[in-house]
């Protein structure tokens, strides 16, 4: 395994750092579109299908760069949900017709996609979903509601899971926003990650053709596993950049803040807290890039992705809390932005699988 970056990957990293700085100066409502216009939504998609043609390691490195300069975890989460949760799996397992219709538009950001899977009573337990799909004269009819859908109001395409009333299991469907019977609820008031724009989506007898099935009828659990593997492995790559930025600011603060004539960095309680932030960052980096490398090689990576998302989410939250405690009372003031960072990282421990869900995946893999 080579730990160095190619010239192309380094150039992309620097370009994404500059893009993050530019996007951070835009009003929140214009940030997602700017990321799309600069190609950030299609980096690992082949160039002949409208993407950047980068591998997953290079893509993760690019998102780390965005997280280093763009302090909007919500919009970066939304970008990752689109790219890693839908576009990448669709490009891998979609039919030639599905790829031709959607992938170039999704990779360029001319169309936006999201996963609509979670339900209020089932959570993310695919086996318990209540949304149904049945055959009808025009093809298939879908009925049910999904909650906490990222990018709901922006999306042109919903990757939806529905239970087949005929007993054939769970089916994954590509449902365009233009289909009749779709209702998108009001934005949900979240504690953090505001740019992710969560809402409920209801499918009230929505009719689609059988060409809307991604994979095969009854094969939706496999499709969902593929989508979640890519998402869990890569959606928090931006958090590496955010953790590095937070670490740099913490070091600077500890050197400049003086008590009794000495910088607080001289106090072991302070220096050790910052050292732990560094440890979390580097262990998260190693695990995330190793998982991306395995996926680039064609490995399934399901367990590795679960470990990655678990590690990076917990590390991000712990370091955000450490950054807050370093400042004392000043960290509690709104302009510091540290309480908002805690809310954002706390959200990161829930989406794409809670720690308990991820731990269960790892435990099953261990034979427990």
Secondary structure as UniProt FT lines:
FT   HELIX           7..24
FT   HELIX           28..30
FT   HELIX           31..37
FT   TURN            38..41
FT   TURN            43..44
FT   HELIX           47..49
FT   HELIX           56..69
FT   HELIX           73..82
FT   HELIX           83..87
FT   HELIX           88..93
FT   HELIX           96..98
FT   HELIX           99..103
FT   HELIX           104..108
FT   STRAND          113..116
FT   TURN            120..122
FT   HELIX           126..128
FT   STRAND          132..136
FT   TURN            137..138
FT   STRAND          139..149
FT   TURN            150..154
FT   STRAND          157..164
FT   TURN            165..168
FT   STRAND          169..176
FT   TURN            177..178
FT   TURN            180..181
FT   STRAND          182..184
FT   HELIX           194..196
FT   STRAND          199..208
FT   HELIX           210..212
FT   STRAND          213..214
FT   TURN            217..218
FT   HELIX           220..234
FT   TURN            235..236
FT   HELIX           237..256
FT   STRAND          258..259
FT   TURN            260..261
FT   STRAND          262..263
FT   HELIX           264..266
FT   HELIX           268..296
FT   TURN            297..298
FT   HELIX           302..327
FT   HELIX           328..332
FT   HELIX           334..336
FT   HELIX           338..348
FT   TURN            349..352
FT   HELIX           355..365
FT   TURN            366..367
//
